């Protein structure tokens, strides 16, 4: 089942359960997906592939995390809670992220595979990680882990 199909099924399920907050968040994802599809049309693409949908979802989460920080700074806890709920709904459609010991092991493996010797080889290592673990990587976290591994 593609991500699109999972999203459509989740919207239907949420509507039947009369869960207004979840339905709203899912419809927001669908609207962003439609915008992404429309933006890709000049390239001759009717519907973006799952990889681009995953990238879109990650960017949605990133912008919401930024909003949560700003809302908390401004003392708007109710808006921060709404954004966190949306983050949780969006995250359901992302694959389990590579974290902790698994990420460290993957970084060590990529460093060994590329023969990286220092910071100048960071691009090679990140490229190898992305090729092998693509969808399961949060690139910001992965880049920081690679930088730490190569620095010392």
DSSP file (Angstrom, degrees, kcal/mol; ACC not computed):
  #  RESIDUE AA STRUCTURE BP1 BP2  ACC     N-H-->O    O-->H-N    N-H-->O    O-->H-N    TCO  KAPPA ALPHA  PHI   PSI    X-CA   Y-CA   Z-CA
    1    1 A X              0   0    0      0, 0.0     2,-0.0     0, 0.0     0, 0.0   0.000 360.0 360.0 360.0 128.1    0.0    0.0    0.0
    2    2 A X     >  -     0   0    0      1,-0.1     4,-2.3     4,-0.0     5,-0.2  -0.239 360.0-106.9 -74.6 167.0    1.5    3.4   -1.0
    3    3 A X  H  > S+     0   0    0      1,-0.2     4,-2.5     2,-0.2     5,-0.2   0.880 120.9  55.6 -61.5 -38.0    1.7    6.3    1.3
    4    4 A X  H  > S+     0   0    0      1,-0.2     4,-2.5     2,-0.2    -1,-0.2   0.935 108.8  46.5 -59.2 -46.7   -1.1    8.0   -0.6
    5    5 A X  H  > S+     0   0    0      1,-0.2     4,-2.5     2,-0.2    -2,-0.2   0.891 112.0  50.9 -64.6 -40.0   -3.4    5.0   -0.1
    6    6 A X  H  X S+     0   0    0     -4,-2.3     4,-2.3     2,-0.2    -1,-0.2   0.904 110.9  49.4 -63.2 -40.9   -2.5    4.9    3.6
    7    7 A X  H  X S+     0   0    0     -4,-2.5     4,-2.1     2,-0.2    -2,-0.2   0.923 111.5  47.8 -65.0 -44.8   -3.3    8.6    4.0
    8    8 A X  H  X S+     0   0    0     -4,-2.5     4,-2.2     1,-0.2    -2,-0.2   0.914 112.7  49.0 -62.5 -43.1   -6.6    8.2    2.3
    9    9 A X  H  X S+     0   0    0     -4,-2.5     4,-2.5     1,-0.2    -1,-0.2   0.892 110.1  51.8 -63.6 -39.5   -7.5    5.2    4.4
   10   10 A X  H  X S+     0   0    0     -4,-2.3     4,-2.5     2,-0.2    -1,-0.2   0.879 108.5  51.1 -66.0 -37.6   -6.5    7.1    7.6
   11   11 A X  H  X S+     0   0    0     -4,-2.1     4,-2.5     2,-0.2    -2,-0.2   0.943 111.9  46.6 -64.1 -46.8   -8.7   10.1    6.6
   12   12 A X  H  X S+     0   0    0     -4,-2.2     4,-2.4     1,-0.2    -2,-0.2   0.929 113.7  48.4 -60.3 -45.8  -11.7    7.8    6.1
   13   13 A X  H  X S+     0   0    0     -4,-2.5     4,-1.8     1,-0.2    -1,-0.2   0.901 112.5  48.7 -61.5 -42.6  -11.1    6.0    9.4
   14   14 A X  H  <>S+     0   0    0     -4,-2.5     5,-2.2     2,-0.2     4,-0.4   0.878 110.6  50.5 -66.5 -39.0  -10.7    9.2   11.3
   15   15 A X  H ><5S+     0   0    0     -4,-2.5     3,-0.9     1,-0.2    -2,-0.2   0.908 110.1  49.8 -66.4 -41.2  -13.9   10.7    9.8
   16   16 A X  H 3<5S+     0   0    0     -4,-2.4    -1,-0.2     1,-0.3    -2,-0.2   0.856 110.7  49.8 -65.3 -33.8  -15.8    7.5   10.7
   17   17 A X  T 3<5S-     0   0    0     -4,-1.8    -1,-0.3    -5,-0.2    -2,-0.2   0.523 109.0-129.0 -80.6  -5.3  -14.4    7.8   14.3
   18   18 A X  T < 5 +     0   0    0     -3,-0.9     2,-1.1    -4,-0.4    -3,-0.2   0.874  51.0 157.3  56.8  41.3  -15.5   11.4   14.3
   19   19 A X     >< -     0   0    0     -5,-2.2     4,-2.6     1,-0.2    -1,-0.2  -0.791  18.2-176.7 -96.4  92.8  -12.0   12.5   15.5
   20   20 A X  H  > S+     0   0    0     -2,-1.1     4,-2.4     1,-0.2    -1,-0.2   0.876  76.7  50.1 -62.6 -43.1  -12.0   16.1   14.4
   21   21 A X  H  > S+     0   0    0      2,-0.2     4,-2.1     1,-0.2    -1,-0.2   0.935 114.8  43.4 -63.7 -46.7   -8.5   17.0   15.4
   22   22 A X  H  > S+     0   0    0      2,-0.2     4,-2.7     1,-0.2     5,-0.2   0.916 113.3  51.7 -65.1 -43.4   -6.9   14.0   13.6
   23   23 A X  H  X S+     0   0    0     -4,-2.6     4,-2.6     1,-0.2     5,-0.2   0.911 109.2  51.3 -60.0 -42.2   -9.1   14.5   10.6
   24   24 A X  H  X S+     0   0    0     -4,-2.4     4,-1.9    -5,-0.2    -1,-0.2   0.922 111.3  46.8 -60.5 -45.4   -8.0   18.1   10.4
   25   25 A X  H  X S+     0   0    0     -4,-2.1     4,-1.8     1,-0.2    -2,-0.2   0.899 113.0  49.2 -64.8 -41.0   -4.3   17.1   10.6
   26   26 A X  H  X S+     0   0    0     -4,-2.7     4,-2.3     1,-0.2    -2,-0.2   0.895 110.3  50.2 -67.1 -39.4   -4.7   14.4    7.9
   27   27 A X  H  X S+     0   0    0     -4,-2.6     4,-2.5     1,-0.2    -1,-0.2   0.860 106.9  55.5 -65.9 -34.3   -6.6   16.8    5.6
   28   28 A X  H  X S+     0   0    0     -4,-1.9     4,-2.2     2,-0.2    -1,-0.2   0.904 107.8  49.1 -63.0 -40.7   -3.8   19.3    6.0
   29   29 A X  H  X S+     0   0    0     -4,-1.8     4,-2.4     1,-0.2    -2,-0.2   0.926 110.8  50.4 -63.8 -44.1   -1.3   16.6    4.9
   30   30 A X  H  X S+     0   0    0     -4,-2.3     4,-2.4     1,-0.2    -2,-0.2   0.897 109.4  50.9 -61.3 -40.3   -3.5   15.8    1.9
   31   31 A X  H  X S+     0   0    0     -4,-2.5     4,-2.3     2,-0.2    -1,-0.2   0.916 110.9  47.9 -64.0 -43.2   -3.6   19.5    1.0
   32   32 A X  H  X S+     0   0    0     -4,-2.2     4,-2.3     1,-0.2    -1,-0.2   0.886 111.0  52.0 -64.6 -38.1    0.2   19.8    1.2
   33   33 A X  H  X S+     0   0    0     -4,-2.4     4,-2.5     2,-0.2    -2,-0.2   0.906 108.5  50.3 -64.3 -41.8    0.5   16.6   -0.9
   34   34 A X  H  X S+     0   0    0     -4,-2.4     4,-2.5     2,-0.2    -2,-0.2   0.911 110.3  50.2 -62.8 -42.3   -1.8   18.1   -3.6
   35   35 A X  H  X S+     0   0    0     -4,-2.3     4,-2.4     2,-0.2    -2,-0.2   0.902 110.4  50.4 -60.5 -41.4    0.3   21.3   -3.6
   36   36 A X  H  X S+     0   0    0     -4,-2.3     4,-1.3     2,-0.2    -2,-0.2   0.905 110.1  49.6 -64.4 -42.2    3.4   19.2   -4.0
   37   37 A X  H  X S+     0   0    0     -4,-2.5     4,-0.8     2,-0.2     3,-0.3   0.921 111.4  48.9 -60.9 -44.7    1.8   17.3   -6.9
   38   38 A X  H >< S+     0   0    0     -4,-2.5     3,-0.8     1,-0.2     4,-0.4   0.895 108.9  52.8 -63.8 -40.6    0.8   20.5   -8.6
   39   39 A X  H 3< S+     0   0    0     -4,-2.4     3,-0.3     1,-0.2    -1,-0.2   0.780 108.3  52.1 -65.6 -26.4    4.3   21.9   -8.2
   40   40 A X  H ><>S+     0   0    0     -4,-1.3     5,-1.4    -3,-0.3     3,-1.4   0.610  85.0  88.5 -86.1 -12.6    5.8   18.8   -9.9
   41   41 A X  G X<5S+     0   0    0     -3,-0.8     3,-2.6    -4,-0.8    -1,-0.2   0.863  78.1  60.7 -58.0 -40.3    3.5   19.0  -13.0
   42   42 A X  G 3 5S+     0   0    0     -4,-0.4    -1,-0.3    -3,-0.3    -2,-0.1   0.790 101.4  56.5 -59.5 -22.9    5.8   21.3  -15.0
   43   43 A X  G < 5S-     0   0    0     -3,-1.4    -1,-0.3     2,-0.2    -2,-0.2   0.440 125.6-104.5 -84.3   0.5    8.4   18.5  -14.7
   44   44 A X  T < 5S+     0   0    0     -3,-2.6     2,-0.6     1,-0.3    -3,-0.2   0.671  79.7 132.2  86.7  17.8    6.0   16.1  -16.3
   45   45 A X      < -     0   0    0     -5,-1.4    -1,-0.3     1,-0.2    -2,-0.2  -0.912  35.6-173.9-108.4 121.7    5.1   14.3  -13.0
   46   46 A X  S    S+     0   0    0     -2,-0.6     2,-0.4     1,-0.3    -1,-0.2   0.929  79.9  15.1 -76.5 -47.8    1.4   13.7  -12.2
   47   47 A X  S    S-     0   0    0     -7,-0.1    -1,-0.3    -6,-0.0   -13,-0.1  -0.995  83.4-122.5-131.7 129.1    1.9   12.3   -8.7
   48   48 A X        -     0   0    0     -2,-0.4   -11,-0.1   -15,-0.2   -12,-0.0  -0.359  35.5-108.6 -67.1 148.2    5.2   12.6   -6.8
   49   49 A X    >>  -     0   0    0      1,-0.1     4,-1.7     4,-0.0     3,-0.6  -0.205  32.7 -97.4 -73.0 168.9    6.7    9.3   -5.7
   50   50 A X  H 3> S+     0   0    0      1,-0.2     4,-2.7     2,-0.2     5,-0.2   0.821 121.0  61.5 -56.3 -35.2    6.7    8.1   -2.1
   51   51 A X  H 3> S+     0   0    0      1,-0.2     4,-1.9     2,-0.2    -1,-0.2   0.909 107.1  44.5 -61.4 -41.0   10.3    9.3   -1.5
   52   52 A X  H <> S+     0   0    0     -3,-0.6     4,-2.3     2,-0.2    -1,-0.2   0.831 110.5  54.9 -72.4 -31.0    9.2   12.9   -2.2
   53   53 A X  H  X S+     0   0    0     -4,-1.7     4,-2.6     2,-0.2    -2,-0.2   0.917 107.5  50.2 -65.5 -42.0    6.2   12.4    0.0
   54   54 A X  H  X S+     0   0    0     -4,-2.7     4,-2.4     2,-0.2    -2,-0.2   0.911 110.5  49.4 -61.2 -42.5    8.5   11.3    2.8
   55   55 A X  H  X S+     0   0    0     -4,-1.9     4,-2.1     1,-0.2    -1,-0.2   0.898 110.7  50.8 -63.2 -39.9   10.6   14.4    2.3
   56   56 A X  H  X S+     0   0    0     -4,-2.3     4,-2.1     2,-0.2    -2,-0.2   0.919 110.2  49.3 -62.5 -44.5    7.5   16.6    2.3
   57   57 A X  H  X S+     0   0    0     -4,-2.6     4,-2.3     1,-0.2    -2,-0.2   0.901 109.8  51.5 -63.0 -41.2    6.3   15.0    5.6
   58   58 A X  H  X S+     0   0    0     -4,-2.4     4,-2.5     1,-0.2    -1,-0.2   0.904 109.7  49.3 -63.0 -40.4    9.8   15.6    7.1
   59   59 A X  H  X S+     0   0    0     -4,-2.1     4,-2.3     1,-0.2    -1,-0.2   0.873 109.0  53.2 -67.8 -34.4    9.7   19.2    6.1
   60   60 A X  H  X S+     0   0    0     -4,-2.1     4,-1.8     2,-0.2    -2,-0.2   0.915 110.6  47.1 -63.8 -41.9    6.2   19.6    7.6
   61   61 A X  H  X S+     0   0    0     -4,-2.3     4,-2.5     2,-0.2    -2,-0.2   0.920 110.8  52.3 -65.0 -43.3    7.4   18.1   10.9
   62   62 A X  H  X S+     0   0    0     -4,-2.5     4,-2.0     1,-0.2    -2,-0.2   0.923 109.9  47.7 -60.2 -45.1   10.5   20.4   10.9
   63   63 A X  H  X S+     0   0    0     -4,-2.3     4,-1.9     1,-0.2    -1,-0.2   0.867 112.0  50.6 -66.4 -34.0    8.3   23.6   10.4
   64   64 A X  H  X S+     0   0    0     -4,-1.8     4,-2.6     2,-0.2    -1,-0.2   0.872 107.3  52.9 -71.2 -36.1    6.0   22.5   13.1
   65   65 A X  H  X S+     0   0    0     -4,-2.5     4,-2.0     2,-0.2    -2,-0.2   0.909 109.2  50.0 -63.7 -40.0    8.8   21.9   15.6
   66   66 A X  H  X S+     0   0    0     -4,-2.0     4,-2.1     1,-0.2    -2,-0.2   0.915 111.0  49.7 -61.7 -42.1   10.0   25.4   14.8
   67   67 A X  H  X S+     0   0    0     -4,-1.9     4,-3.1     1,-0.2     5,-0.2   0.899 106.7  54.8 -63.6 -41.6    6.5   26.7   15.5
   68   68 A X  H  X S+     0   0    0     -4,-2.6     4,-2.5     1,-0.2     5,-0.2   0.928 108.5  49.0 -58.1 -45.5    6.3   24.8   18.8
   69   69 A X  H  X S+     0   0    0     -4,-2.0     4,-2.1     1,-0.2    -1,-0.2   0.919 113.6  46.2 -61.4 -43.5    9.5   26.5   20.0
   70   70 A X  H  X S+     0   0    0     -4,-2.1     4,-1.9     2,-0.2    -2,-0.2   0.903 112.1  50.4 -67.2 -40.9    8.2   29.9   19.0
   71   71 A X  H  <>S+     0   0    0     -4,-3.1     5,-3.2     1,-0.2     4,-0.3   0.907 111.3  48.6 -63.6 -41.0    4.8   29.3   20.6
   72   72 A X  H ><5S+     0   0    0     -4,-2.5     3,-1.1    -5,-0.2    -1,-0.2   0.897 109.2  53.2 -65.8 -38.8    6.4   28.2   23.8
   73   73 A X  H 3<5S+     0   0    0     -4,-2.1    -1,-0.2     1,-0.3    -2,-0.2   0.875 111.8  46.1 -60.9 -37.1    8.6   31.3   23.7
   74   74 A X  T 3<5S-     0   0    0     -4,-1.9    -1,-0.3    -5,-0.1    -2,-0.2   0.404 117.4-112.7 -88.2   2.3    5.6   33.4   23.4
   75   75 A X  T < 5S+     0   0    0     -3,-1.1     2,-0.8    -4,-0.3    -3,-0.2   0.762  72.9 136.5  74.9  25.4    3.7   31.6   26.1
   76   76 A X     >< +     0   0    0     -5,-3.2     4,-1.9     1,-0.2     3,-0.5  -0.604  16.6 162.0-105.0  70.8    1.1   30.1   23.8
   77   77 A X  H  >  +     0   0    0     -2,-0.8     4,-2.4     1,-0.2    -1,-0.2   0.829  69.7  58.1 -61.6 -36.3    0.9   26.6   25.2
   78   78 A X  H  > S+     0   0    0      1,-0.2     4,-1.6     2,-0.2    -1,-0.2   0.879 108.9  45.4 -64.9 -37.2   -2.4   25.7   23.5
   79   79 A X  H  > S+     0   0    0     -3,-0.5     4,-2.2     2,-0.2    -1,-0.2   0.870 111.4  52.7 -72.8 -36.3   -1.0   26.4   20.0
   80   80 A X  H  X S+     0   0    0     -4,-1.9     4,-2.2     1,-0.2    -2,-0.2   0.902 108.4  50.9 -63.4 -40.6    2.2   24.5   20.9
   81   81 A X  H  X S+     0   0    0     -4,-2.4     4,-2.0     2,-0.2    -1,-0.2   0.885 108.6  51.6 -64.8 -38.6    0.0   21.5   21.9
   82   82 A X  H  X S+     0   0    0     -4,-1.6     4,-2.0     2,-0.2    -2,-0.2   0.923 110.6  48.0 -63.5 -44.6   -1.9   21.7   18.6
   83   83 A X  H  X S+     0   0    0     -4,-2.2     4,-2.3     1,-0.2    -2,-0.2   0.890 109.9  52.6 -63.8 -39.4    1.3   21.7   16.6
   84   84 A X  H  X S+     0   0    0     -4,-2.2     4,-2.1     2,-0.2    -1,-0.2   0.868 107.2  52.5 -65.6 -35.5    2.7   18.7   18.6
   85   85 A X  H  X S+     0   0    0     -4,-2.0     4,-2.0     2,-0.2    -1,-0.2   0.919 109.5  49.1 -63.9 -42.8   -0.5   16.8   17.9
   86   86 A X  H  X S+     0   0    0     -4,-2.0     4,-2.7     1,-0.2    -2,-0.2   0.892 108.4  53.8 -63.5 -39.3    0.0   17.5   14.2
   87   87 A X  H  X S+     0   0    0     -4,-2.3     4,-2.7     1,-0.2    -1,-0.2   0.923 108.1  50.4 -59.6 -44.2    3.6   16.3   14.5
   88   88 A X  H  X S+     0   0    0     -4,-2.1     4,-0.9     1,-0.2    -1,-0.2   0.897 111.8  47.1 -62.2 -41.0    2.4   13.0   16.0
   89   89 A X  H >< S+     0   0    0     -4,-2.0     3,-0.6     2,-0.2     4,-0.4   0.928 114.1  46.6 -67.4 -44.7   -0.1   12.5   13.2
   90   90 A X  H >< S+     0   0    0     -4,-2.7     3,-1.8     1,-0.2     4,-0.3   0.909 106.6  58.9 -63.3 -41.7    2.5   13.3   10.5
   91   91 A X  H >< S+     0   0    0     -4,-2.7     3,-1.4     1,-0.3    -1,-0.2   0.750  89.8  72.5 -61.8 -24.8    5.1   11.0   12.1
   92   92 A X  T << S+     0   0    0     -4,-0.9    -1,-0.3    -3,-0.6    -2,-0.2   0.776  97.1  50.4 -60.1 -25.1    2.8    8.0   11.8
   93   93 A X  T <  S+     0   0    0     -3,-1.8     2,-0.3    -4,-0.4    -1,-0.3   0.464  94.9  87.3 -95.6  -2.0    3.4    8.0    8.0
   94   94 A X  S <  S-     0   0    0     -3,-1.4     3,-0.1    -4,-0.3    42,-0.1  -0.725  84.8-109.2 -94.3 146.9    7.2    8.1    8.3
   95   95 A X        -     0   0    0     -2,-0.3     2,-0.1    40,-0.3    -1,-0.1  -0.334  52.9 -76.5 -67.9 158.2    9.3    4.9    8.6
   96   96 A X        -     0   0    0      1,-0.1    -1,-0.1    -4,-0.1     2,-0.1  -0.362  58.4-121.1 -57.1 125.2   10.9    4.2   12.0
   97   97 A X        -     0   0    0     -2,-0.1     2,-0.6    -3,-0.1    40,-0.2  -0.392  16.2-114.5 -74.3 145.9   13.9    6.5   12.2
   98   98 A X        +     0   0    0     38,-3.4    40,-0.4    35,-0.1     2,-0.3  -0.715  54.7 157.4 -78.6 119.0   17.4    5.2   12.6
   99   99 A X    >>  -     0   0    0     -2,-0.6     3,-1.2    38,-0.1     4,-1.0  -0.869  35.7  -3.8-139.4 169.0   18.5    6.5   16.1
  100  100 A X  H 3> S+     0   0    0     -2,-0.3     4,-2.3     1,-0.3     5,-0.2  -0.132 124.1   0.7  55.5-130.1   20.9    5.8   18.9
  101  101 A X  H 3> S+     0   0    0      1,-0.2     4,-2.5     2,-0.2    -1,-0.3   0.847 133.1  55.5 -64.0 -35.9   23.1    2.8   18.7
  102  102 A X  H <> S+     0   0    0     -3,-1.2     4,-2.2     2,-0.2    -1,-0.2   0.903 109.4  46.8 -64.9 -40.0   21.7    1.7   15.3
  103  103 A X  H  X S+     0   0    0     -4,-1.0     4,-2.5     2,-0.2    -2,-0.2   0.920 111.8  50.9 -66.9 -43.4   22.6    5.1   13.9
  104  104 A X  H  X S+     0   0    0     -4,-2.3     4,-2.6     1,-0.2    -2,-0.2   0.913 111.1  48.6 -59.7 -43.2   26.1    5.0   15.4
  105  105 A X  H  X S+     0   0    0     -4,-2.5     4,-2.4     1,-0.2    -1,-0.2   0.912 111.4  49.5 -63.8 -42.5   26.6    1.5   13.9
  106  106 A X  H  X S+     0   0    0     -4,-2.2     4,-2.3     2,-0.2    -2,-0.2   0.885 111.4  49.4 -64.2 -38.6   25.4    2.6   10.5
  107  107 A X  H  X S+     0   0    0     -4,-2.5     4,-2.6     2,-0.2    -2,-0.2   0.931 111.1  48.9 -66.0 -45.6   27.8    5.6   10.6
  108  108 A X  H  X S+     0   0    0     -4,-2.6     4,-2.4     1,-0.2    -2,-0.2   0.910 112.3  49.5 -60.1 -41.8   30.7    3.4   11.6
  109  109 A X  H  X S+     0   0    0     -4,-2.4     4,-2.6     1,-0.2    -1,-0.2   0.913 112.1  47.5 -63.1 -43.1   29.9    1.1    8.7
  110  110 A X  H  X S+     0   0    0     -4,-2.3     4,-2.1     2,-0.2     6,-0.2   0.874 111.0  51.3 -67.4 -37.6   29.6    3.9    6.2
  111  111 A X  H  X>S+     0   0    0     -4,-2.6     5,-1.5     2,-0.2     4,-1.3   0.928 113.7  44.8 -64.1 -44.4   32.9    5.4    7.4
  112  112 A X  H  <5S+     0   0    0     -4,-2.4    -2,-0.2    -5,-0.2    -1,-0.2   0.911 112.9  51.0 -65.4 -42.0   34.6    2.1    7.0
  113  113 A X  H  <5S+     0   0    0     -4,-2.6    -1,-0.2     1,-0.2    -2,-0.2   0.854 116.9  38.9 -65.7 -35.5   33.0    1.4    3.6
  114  114 A X  H  <5S-     0   0    0     -4,-2.1    -1,-0.2    -5,-0.2    -2,-0.2   0.621 102.4-129.2 -91.2 -12.4   34.1    4.8    2.2
  115  115 A X  T  <5 -     0   0    0     -4,-1.3    -3,-0.2     1,-0.2    -4,-0.1   0.817  38.1-174.6  69.4  30.3   37.5    4.8    3.8
  116  116 A X      < +     0   0    0     -5,-1.5    -1,-0.2    -6,-0.2     3,-0.1  -0.338  16.9 179.5 -63.7 135.8   36.8    8.3    5.2
  117  117 A X        -     0   0    0      1,-0.2     2,-0.3    -3,-0.1    -1,-0.1   0.640  57.9 -17.3-111.4 -22.2   39.8    9.8    7.0
  118  118 A X  S >  S-     0   0    0     34,-0.0     3,-1.9     1,-0.0    -1,-0.2  -0.898  87.8 -58.2-164.9-168.5   38.5   13.2    8.1
  119  119 A X  G >  S+     0   0    0      1,-0.3     3,-1.9    -2,-0.3     4,-0.3   0.771 118.7  68.8 -61.8 -27.5   36.0   16.0    7.8
  120  120 A X  G 3  S+     0   0    0      1,-0.3     3,-0.3     2,-0.1    -1,-0.3   0.715  98.0  53.5 -66.0 -17.5   36.8   16.4    4.1
  121  121 A X  G <> S+     0   0    0     -3,-1.9     4,-1.9     1,-0.2     3,-0.3   0.278  75.2 106.4 -97.1   9.6   35.2   13.0    3.5
  122  122 A X  H <> S+     0   0    0     -3,-1.9     4,-2.7     1,-0.2     5,-0.2   0.887  75.9  55.0 -57.7 -41.6   31.9   13.9    5.3
  123  123 A X  H  > S+     0   0    0     -3,-0.3     4,-2.4    -4,-0.3    -1,-0.2   0.888 106.8  50.4 -59.9 -41.2   30.0   14.1    2.0
  124  124 A X  H  > S+     0   0    0     -3,-0.3     4,-2.3     2,-0.2    -1,-0.2   0.925 112.5  46.6 -62.2 -45.1   31.0   10.6    0.9
  125  125 A X  H  X S+     0   0    0     -4,-1.9     4,-2.4     2,-0.2    -2,-0.2   0.923 113.2  47.6 -66.0 -45.6   29.9    9.2    4.3
  126  126 A X  H  X S+     0   0    0     -4,-2.7     4,-2.6     1,-0.2    -1,-0.2   0.897 112.0  51.8 -62.9 -39.9   26.6   11.0    4.3
  127  127 A X  H  X S+     0   0    0     -4,-2.4     4,-2.3    -5,-0.2    -2,-0.2   0.906 109.8  48.5 -62.1 -42.5   26.0    9.9    0.7
  128  128 A X  H  X S+     0   0    0     -4,-2.3     4,-1.9     2,-0.2    -2,-0.2   0.904 112.4  48.9 -64.9 -41.1   26.7    6.3    1.6
  129  129 A X  H  X S+     0   0    0     -4,-2.4     4,-3.3     1,-0.2     5,-0.3   0.928 111.7  48.9 -61.8 -45.4   24.3    6.5    4.5
  130  130 A X  H  X S+     0   0    0     -4,-2.6     4,-1.6     1,-0.2    -2,-0.2   0.889 110.5  51.1 -64.2 -39.6   21.6    8.0    2.4
  131  131 A X  H  < S+     0   0    0     -4,-2.3    -1,-0.2    -5,-0.2    -2,-0.2   0.883 119.8  34.6 -65.3 -38.4   22.0    5.4   -0.3
  132  132 A X  H  < S+     0   0    0     -4,-1.9    -2,-0.2    -5,-0.2    -1,-0.2   0.871 135.9  19.0 -86.1 -38.5   21.7    2.5    2.2
  133  133 A X  H >< S+     0   0    0     -4,-3.3     3,-2.5    -5,-0.2     4,-0.4   0.324  78.5 149.3-118.1   6.2   19.2    3.8    4.8
  134  134 A X  G >< S+     0   0    0     -4,-1.6     3,-1.6    -5,-0.3    -1,-0.1   0.507  71.4  33.6  -5.3 -80.5   17.5    6.7    2.9
  135  135 A X  G 3  S+     0   0    0      1,-0.3    -1,-0.3    -5,-0.1   -40,-0.3   0.719 114.5  59.1 -67.7 -22.5   14.0    6.8    4.2
  136  136 A X  G <  S+     0   0    0     -3,-2.5   -38,-3.4   -39,-0.1     2,-0.4   0.391  90.8  92.6 -88.7   5.3   15.0    5.9    7.8
  137  137 A X    <   -     0   0    0     -3,-1.6     2,-0.8    -4,-0.4     3,-0.1  -0.837  60.6-154.3-106.7 135.4   17.3    8.8    8.2
  138  138 A X     >  -     0   0    0     -2,-0.4     4,-2.8   -40,-0.4     3,-0.5  -0.932  23.7-151.3 -93.3 109.1   16.7   12.2    9.6
  139  139 A X  H  > S+     0   0    0     -2,-0.8     4,-2.7     1,-0.3     5,-0.2   0.794  89.7  55.7 -61.1 -31.1   19.5   13.9    7.7
  140  140 A X  H  > S+     0   0    0      2,-0.2     4,-1.7     1,-0.2    -1,-0.3   0.934 113.5  40.9 -65.1 -44.4   20.1   16.6   10.3
  141  141 A X  H  > S+     0   0    0     -3,-0.5     4,-2.1     2,-0.2    -2,-0.2   0.907 115.9  50.8 -68.7 -42.4   20.7   13.9   13.0
  142  142 A X  H  X S+     0   0    0     -4,-2.8     4,-2.6     1,-0.2    -2,-0.2   0.910 109.2  50.7 -63.2 -42.9   22.7   11.7   10.6
  143  143 A X  H  X S+     0   0    0     -4,-2.7     4,-2.6    -5,-0.2    -1,-0.2   0.902 110.0  49.9 -62.7 -40.7   24.9   14.6    9.6
  144  144 A X  H  X S+     0   0    0     -4,-1.7     4,-2.3    -5,-0.2    -1,-0.2   0.896 111.1  49.5 -63.9 -39.5   25.7   15.5   13.2
  145  145 A X  H  X S+     0   0    0     -4,-2.1     4,-2.3     2,-0.2    -2,-0.2   0.897 111.7  48.2 -67.2 -39.7   26.5   11.8   13.9
  146  146 A X  H  X S+     0   0    0     -4,-2.6     4,-2.6     2,-0.2     5,-0.2   0.923 111.0  51.0 -64.7 -43.5   28.8   11.7   10.9
  147  147 A X  H  X S+     0   0    0     -4,-2.6     4,-1.9     1,-0.2    -2,-0.2   0.913 111.5  47.7 -60.4 -43.1   30.5   14.9   12.0
  148  148 A X  H  X S+     0   0    0     -4,-2.3     4,-1.2     1,-0.2    -1,-0.2   0.896 112.8  48.9 -64.9 -40.5   31.0   13.6   15.5
  149  149 A X  H  < S+     0   0    0     -4,-2.3    -2,-0.2     1,-0.2    -1,-0.2   0.891 115.5  43.0 -67.0 -39.1   32.4   10.3   14.2
  150  150 A X  H  < S+     0   0    0     -4,-2.6   -31,-0.2     1,-0.2    -1,-0.2   0.779 108.5  59.5 -79.2 -26.2   34.9   12.0   11.8
  151  151 A X  H  <        0   0    0     -4,-1.9    -1,-0.2    -5,-0.2    -2,-0.2   0.785 360.0 360.0 -75.0 -26.2   36.0   14.6   14.3
  152  152 A X     <        0   0    0     -4,-1.2    -3,-0.2    -5,-0.2    -2,-0.2   0.449 360.0 360.0 168.8 360.0   37.2   12.2   16.7
